[in-house]
Amino acid sequence: MIKFEHVDFTYEANPEEKSLSDITLEITNGECVLLTGESGCGKSTLLRFLNGLIPEFYNGERKGKIVVFETEISDTEIYDFVGKIGTVFQNPRSQFFNVDTTSELAFGCENLAMPENEILSRIDKTVSDFNIDTLMNRDIFELSGGEKQKIACASIDALRPDIILLDEPSANLDYDSAENLRQMIKLWKSEGKTILIAEHRINYVWELADHIIVMNRGSVVRNLGKSEIGRFTEDMCRKYGLRTLKRTSPVELAIEHKRNSYNNEFIELTNFSYSYKSKKNVLDIQKLRIPQNKITAIVGANGAGKTTFLECLCGIRKNKGIMYLDGKKYNSKQRLKEIFMVMQDTNHQLFTESVLDEVLISMPEENEDRAKEILKEVDLLEFADRHPMSLSGGQKQRAALACAIASERPILLLDEPTSGLDFKHMLEVSKILNRLKEQGRTVITVTHDSEFIENCCDEIIMLNEVKE
């Protein structure tokens, strides 16, 4: 049993605003509970109490009572729940301790001093259950974001915890991988695990939940039981700012999509190839045309090379590929001045002490009034003085997008720009990108988000169709 009784919490980093307000919940053993709501609503904060990150890593003031395994958490140490509670974070890199995948699956079990045979047996079962045999004995740093997320889930499964906490677990997963995660959650349920999932992308897990907690600004606004879950509609989702309940594959959208014959110019790419160390090419594009002044979605399975493609295109990864833009030829070094990329893990590109400073340093010439206008566009003006690392995952995404807008570069590359966004902010990002398109800027985005594609993308390119 997990109990929250009249819990309030305020982060030390943001003392002006309560992150949780009078939370009272009971979660019984074996239940699957979905926590959802707009970005920054407090769902991740609830998980941080259960896995010990509050107060061990995040400081703040708490009121109320939280009971786990019949013990008030203030009477426990973080190591008391090792092996009993497992967490998969939104950014899987933050929980890896090894450089190869097989060792990562073994790591937790080794720290609990399990016999070698038991560890190997658990790894074999997890690999089979997750269908990740092809990911074993691989360099973690050469995996795609979605593949890293699979390894993070598998490493927790190998521990066989009683309670499993998932924080935006599908954020970087393609449609098929999210379906695999759905099957894994069903398996965990059949084994009697207690599962708490903080998630914006709710469609793959909606019908699996025994309870759905809808939150807003730190409070519970709806607590749906099984019967209410079945009667919940798309209109109700819009009312509470939730993402769609429909499950649609981006690959299906790409297959159904008819390529447009645009009158405008194209960005032309030739000989874009890339390989990691001695391995075969993960990217091999002989020719590709992308319309200028449009929004193009790049879709495909995890590990297809989508992120590598963006990194090669903007010049972060040096390659022999050539880009032709407005009749001019650009090599990888020259492309750096024409292209701004928002990375999948935005922690890599947030450097300053405030959100406002992030936008200012991205500008060709600093202009505070214009910087604040941009922050207002992405609904972050109230956080202008906050440290970027104190923002939620979705807020960091929008901060990085604000930097891209401020750069004034003609080509913007976005890697999973809606991975941590609720419905409201996904629509806002879509509107912003459409405005940028109208201003004559070209947007190329890697995405697994069908709802986002349907809202704003003009063109869809499936990467494995252009590999030769």
C-alpha positions in Angstrom: 0.0 0.0 0.0 1.1 3.5 -0.9 -0.5 6.4 1.0 -0.3 10.2 0.5 -2.1 12.0 3.2 -2.6 15.8 2.8 0.9 16.2 1.2 2.2 19.7 0.3 5.6 20.2 -1.2 7.6 23.2 -2.3 11.0 22.9 -4.0 13.8 24.9 -2.5 14.7 26.0 -6.1 11.3 27.5 -6.5 9.9 28.6 -3.1 7.2 30.9 -4.6 5.2 28.0 -6.0 3.8 24.8 -4.4 4.6 21.7 -6.5 2.1 19.6 -4.6 -1.0 20.9 -2.8 -3.0 18.8 -0.4 -2.4 15.4 -2.2 -4.4 12.5 -0.7 -4.1 9.2 -2.5 -4.2 5.5 -1.8 -2.6 3.0 -4.1 -3.2 -0.7 -3.3 -0.7 -3.5 -4.0 -0.8 -4.7 -7.6 -2.5 -1.6 -9.0 -1.4 0.1 -12.2 -1.9 3.9 -11.8 -1.4 6.5 -14.5 -0.5 10.0 -13.4 -1.1 12.6 -16.1 -1.8 16.3 -16.6 -0.1 19.4 -18.0 3.7 19.8 -17.9 4.8 20.8 -14.4 1.6 19.6 -12.7 3.5 17.6 -10.0 3.4 14.0 -11.3 7.1 13.5 -11.4 7.4 15.0 -7.9 5.1 12.3 -6.6 7.5 9.6 -8.0 10.5 11.4 -6.5 9.1 10.9 -3.0 8.7 7.2 -3.6 12.2 6.6 -5.0 14.0 8.8 -2.5 15.1 11.5 -4.8 13.2 13.8 -2.5 14.9 14.7 -0.1 18.2 13.0 -1.1 18.6 14.9 -4.4 15.9 17.5 -4.5 15.5 19.8 -1.4 12.3 21.4 -0.3 9.7 21.7 2.4 7.2 18.9 2.9 4.0 18.7 4.9 1.7 15.7 5.3 2.4 12.0 5.5 3.6 9.5 3.0 3.6 5.7 3.8 5.3 3.0 1.7 5.5 -0.6 2.8 3.7 0.4 6.0 6.6 2.8 6.9 6.5 6.6 6.9 9.2 7.6 4.4 10.7 10.2 6.7 11.8 7.2 8.9 13.6 5.5 6.0 16.9 5.9 4.1 17.1 5.8 0.4 18.9 2.4 0.5 16.0 0.8 2.5 14.0 0.4 -0.7 16.8 -0.8 -3.0 15.5 -3.8 -4.9 12.0 -3.1 -3.8 11.3 0.0 -5.8 12.6 0.5 -9.4 12.5 3.7 -11.4 12.8 4.3 -15.2 13.5 8.0 -15.8 12.5 10.2 -18.7 16.2 10.6 -19.6 17.6 7.1 -19.4 21.2 8.3 -19.6 20.8 9.6 -16.0 20.5 6.1 -14.6 23.3 4.2 -16.5 26.4 3.1 -14.7 28.1 1.0 -17.4 29.2 1.4 -21.0 27.8 -1.8 -22.3 24.2 -3.0 -22.3 24.7 -6.5 -20.8 26.6 -5.1 -17.8 23.9 -2.5 -17.3 21.3 -5.3 -16.9 23.5 -7.1 -14.4 24.5 -4.0 -12.4 21.6 -3.7 -10.0 21.6 -7.5 -9.3 25.4 -7.4 -8.6 25.0 -4.6 -6.1 22.5 -6.8 -4.2 25.2 -9.5 -4.1 23.1 -12.1 -6.0 24.8 -15.3 -7.1 26.1 -15.3 -10.6 23.7 -18.0 -11.8 20.7 -16.0 -10.5 21.9 -12.9 -12.3 22.4 -14.7 -15.6 19.0 -16.3 -15.3 17.3 -13.0 -14.7 19.1 -11.4 -17.6 18.0 -14.2 -19.9 14.4 -13.9 -18.9 14.3 -10.1 -19.2 16.0 -10.2 -22.6 13.4 -12.7 -23.8 10.5 -10.8 -22.3 11.6 -7.5 -23.8 12.7 -9.0 -27.1 16.0 -7.1 -26.9 18.5 -9.8 -27.9 19.9 -7.5 -30.7 20.7 -4.9 -28.1 22.9 -7.1 -25.9 26.7 -6.6 -25.7 26.3 -3.2 -27.3 28.0 0.2 -26.5 25.3 2.1 -24.7 26.5 5.4 -26.1 25.9 4.1 -29.7 22.3 3.3 -29.0 19.4 5.6 -30.1 17.3 7.4 -27.4 14.6 4.8 -27.8 17.0 1.9 -27.5 18.5 3.4 -24.3 15.0 3.6 -22.9 14.5 -0.1 -23.6 17.7 -0.9 -21.7 16.6 1.3 -18.8 13.3 -0.6 -18.5 15.1 -4.0 -18.8 17.6 -3.1 -16.1 14.8 -2.4 -13.7 12.9 -5.6 -14.7 16.0 -7.6 -13.9 15.8 -6.5 -10.2 12.2 -7.8 -9.9 11.0 -4.9 -7.7 7.6 -4.9 -6.0 6.9 -1.3 -7.1 7.9 0.1 -10.6 7.9 3.8 -11.2 7.9 5.0 -14.9 8.6 8.7 -15.6 7.6 9.5 -19.2 8.8 6.0 -20.3 7.5 6.3 -23.9 9.0 9.8 -24.5 11.6 8.5 -26.9 10.0 5.3 -28.1 8.7 4.7 -31.6 5.1 3.3 -32.0 6.2 -0.4 -32.0 8.4 0.1 -29.0 5.6 1.8 -27.1 3.5 -1.2 -28.0 6.2 -3.5 -26.6 6.3 -1.4 -23.4 2.5 -1.8 -23.2 3.0 -5.6 -23.3 5.7 -5.4 -20.7 3.4 -3.4 -18.4 0.7 -6.1 -18.9 3.3 -8.7 -17.9 4.2 -6.7 -14.8 0.6 -6.5 -13.9 0.1 -10.2 -14.3 3.0 -10.7 -11.8 1.3 -8.5 -9.2 3.6 -5.5 -9.5 2.4 -2.1 -8.3 3.1 0.3 -11.2 3.0 4.1 -11.3 3.4 5.8 -14.7 3.8 9.5 -15.1 3.0 10.1 -18.7 1.8 12.6 -21.3 1.6 10.0 -24.1 -1.4 8.2 -22.6 -2.9 6.2 -25.4 -0.8 3.1 -25.2 -1.4 2.6 -21.4 -4.9 4.1 -20.9 -6.8 0.8 -20.9 -4.3 -0.9 -18.7 -4.7 1.5 -15.8 -6.8 0.6 -12.8 -6.8 4.3 -11.7 -5.9 7.4 -13.6 -4.9 10.5 -11.6 -5.3 13.8 -13.5 -3.3 16.6 -12.0 -3.1 20.3 -12.5 -0.8 22.8 -10.7 0.1 20.3 -8.0 -3.5 19.2 -7.2 -5.5 16.1 -8.1 -8.5 17.3 -10.3 -9.8 13.9 -11.3 -9.3 10.4 -9.9 -10.8 8.0 -12.5 -11.7 4.4 -11.6 -12.0 1.6 -14.1 -15.6 2.4 -15.1 -14.9 6.1 -15.6 -11.8 5.3 -17.7 -13.9 3.4 -20.2 -16.3 6.3 -20.6 -13.6 9.0 -21.0 -13.8 10.7 -24.4 -11.5 12.8 -26.6 -13.5 15.9 -25.6 -12.8 15.2 -22.0 -9.1 14.9 -22.8 -9.2 18.3 -24.4 -11.0 19.7 -21.3 -8.2 18.5 -19.0 -5.3 19.2 -21.5 -4.5 15.6 -22.1 -3.1 14.0 -25.2 -5.1 11.9 -27.6 -6.4 8.4 -26.8 -6.0 7.3 -30.4 -3.1 5.0 -31.2 -1.7 5.8 -34.7 1.6 4.8 -36.1 3.8 7.6 -37.7 5.0 5.0 -40.2 1.3 4.4 -41.2 1.0 8.2 -41.7 4.1 8.2 -43.8 2.8 5.3 -46.0 -0.6 7.0 -46.5 1.0 10.5 -47.0 1.2 11.6 -50.6 4.4 13.5 -51.4 3.6 17.1 -52.4 4.8 18.9 -55.5 5.9 22.2 -54.0 6.5 25.2 -56.2 9.1 26.5 -53.7 12.8 25.6 -53.6 14.3 22.5 -52.0 17.2 21.7 -49.8 19.1 19.1 -51.6 21.3 16.6 -49.8 23.9 14.2 -51.4 26.1 11.5 -50.0 25.1 11.6 -46.4 26.7 8.5 -44.8 27.9 7.8 -41.3 29.1 4.9 -39.3 30.1 4.4 -35.7 33.7 3.1 -35.3 34.1 -0.1 -37.4 30.4 -0.9 -37.7 28.5 -0.7 -41.0 26.8 2.6 -41.9 23.9 3.6 -39.7 23.1 6.3 -42.3 23.5 6.0 -46.1 21.5 8.6 -48.0 22.6 9.1 -51.6 20.1 11.8 -52.5 17.3 13.5 -50.7 15.2 16.6 -51.3 13.5 18.5 -48.5 11.1 21.4 -49.2 12.2 24.8 -48.0 9.9 27.0 -45.9 7.9 23.9 -44.8 7.7 21.6 -41.8 9.1 18.1 -42.6 8.7 15.1 -40.3 11.4 12.4 -40.3 10.0 9.1 -39.0 11.2 5.6 -38.6 12.0 2.9 -36.0 14.3 3.4 -33.1 17.8 2.9 -34.2 17.1 3.8 -37.9 19.5 6.7 -37.8 17.1 9.6 -37.4 19.1 11.5 -34.8 22.4 10.7 -36.6 20.8 12.2 -39.7 20.1 15.5 -37.9 23.6 15.6 -36.4 25.2 15.0 -39.8 22.9 17.6 -41.4 23.7 20.4 -39.0 27.5 19.5 -38.9 27.8 18.3 -35.4 29.0 14.9 -36.8 31.5 15.5 -39.6 30.7 13.7 -42.8 31.3 14.1 -46.5 27.7 14.9 -47.2 26.9 18.1 -49.1 23.9 20.4 -48.7 22.7 22.7 -51.6 20.7 25.7 -50.4 19.6 28.5 -52.7 22.2 27.4 -55.2 25.0 27.4 -52.7 27.1 24.4 -51.7 27.6 23.8 -47.9 30.0 21.3 -46.3 29.6 20.2 -42.7 31.5 23.1 -41.2 29.6 25.7 -43.3 26.3 24.2 -42.3 26.9 25.0 -38.6 26.2 28.7 -39.4 22.9 28.1 -41.2 21.3 25.5 -39.0 20.2 25.4 -35.3 19.5 22.0 -33.7 17.3 21.4 -30.7 18.6 18.1 -29.3 16.6 15.2 -28.0 18.3 15.6 -24.6 18.1 19.4 -24.1 20.3 19.2 -21.0 23.3 19.2 -23.4 22.5 22.7 -24.7 21.3 24.6 -21.6 24.3 26.4 -20.1 23.4 29.6 -18.3 22.1 30.6 -14.9 18.6 31.7 -16.1 16.1 30.9 -18.9 16.3 34.5 -20.1 20.1 34.3 -20.5 19.7 31.1 -22.5 17.7 33.0 -25.1 19.9 36.0 -25.0 23.1 34.1 -25.8 21.4 32.4 -28.8 20.7 35.8 -30.5 22.9 37.3 -33.1 22.6 40.5 -31.1 21.2 40.5 -27.6 17.8 42.1 -27.3 16.1 41.6 -23.9 12.6 42.8 -25.1 12.6 40.4 -28.0 13.9 37.6 -25.8 11.0 38.1 -23.5 8.6 38.1 -26.4 10.0 34.7 -27.5 9.6 33.3 -24.0 6.0 34.5 -23.9 5.5 32.7 -27.3 6.6 29.4 -25.7 4.7 30.0 -22.4 7.9 30.4 -20.3 8.0 34.1 -19.5 7.1 33.5 -15.9 10.2 31.3 -15.7 12.6 33.8 -17.2 14.7 34.1 -14.0 14.6 30.4 -13.2 17.7 28.2 -13.6 17.1 26.0 -16.7 18.0 22.8 -14.8 15.1 23.5 -12.4 12.5 23.2 -15.2 10.5 20.1 -16.0 11.4 18.0 -19.0 8.7 19.6 -21.2 9.7 23.1 -20.0 13.3 22.5 -21.0 12.1 21.4 -24.5 10.3 24.7 -24.9 13.4 26.7 -23.5 15.6 25.1 -26.2 12.9 25.9 -28.8 13.0 29.5 -27.7 16.8 29.5 -28.3 16.3 28.1 -31.8 13.8 30.9 -32.6 16.1 33.5 -31.2 19.0 32.3 -33.3 17.3 33.6 -36.5 18.9 30.8 -38.5 17.0 29.8 -41.6 16.9 26.0 -40.9 15.8 24.5 -37.6 16.3 20.9 -36.7 14.2 19.5 -33.9 14.8 16.0 -32.4 11.6 14.8 -30.7 10.4 18.3 -29.8 7.2 17.1 -28.2 8.6 14.2 -26.2 7.8 15.8 -22.8 4.9 18.0 -23.8 1.3 17.9 -22.8 -1.5 18.6 -25.3 -1.6 22.4 -24.7 2.1 22.8 -25.2 2.2 20.4 -28.2 -0.4 22.6 -29.9 1.6 25.8 -29.0 4.8 24.3 -30.4 2.8 23.4 -33.6 1.5 27.0 -33.9 5.0 28.4 -33.3 6.5 26.2 -36.0 3.7 27.2 -38.4 4.5 30.8 -37.7 8.2 30.2 -38.4 7.3 28.5 -41.7 5.3 31.6 -42.6 8.3 33.7 -41.9 10.3 31.7 -44.4 12.2 29.3 -42.1 12.6 25.6 -42.8 11.8 23.1 -40.0 12.9 19.5 -40.1 11.8 17.4 -37.1 12.5 13.8 -36.0 9.4 12.6 -34.3 7.4 9.6 -33.1 4.4 11.8 -32.3 1.5 11.2 -34.7 -0.7 13.8 -33.1 2.0 16.4 -33.6 2.6 15.3 -37.3 -1.2 15.6 -38.0 -1.2 19.1 -36.4 1.6 20.8 -38.3 3.8 18.8 -40.6 3.6 19.4 -44.4 5.8 16.5 -45.5 6.7 13.1 -44.0 9.9 11.2 -44.9 10.4 7.7 -43.6 14.1 7.3 -43.1 14.4 3.7 -44.1 12.9 4.5 -47.5 15.8 6.8 -48.3 18.6 4.5 -47.1 20.4 2.8 -50.0 
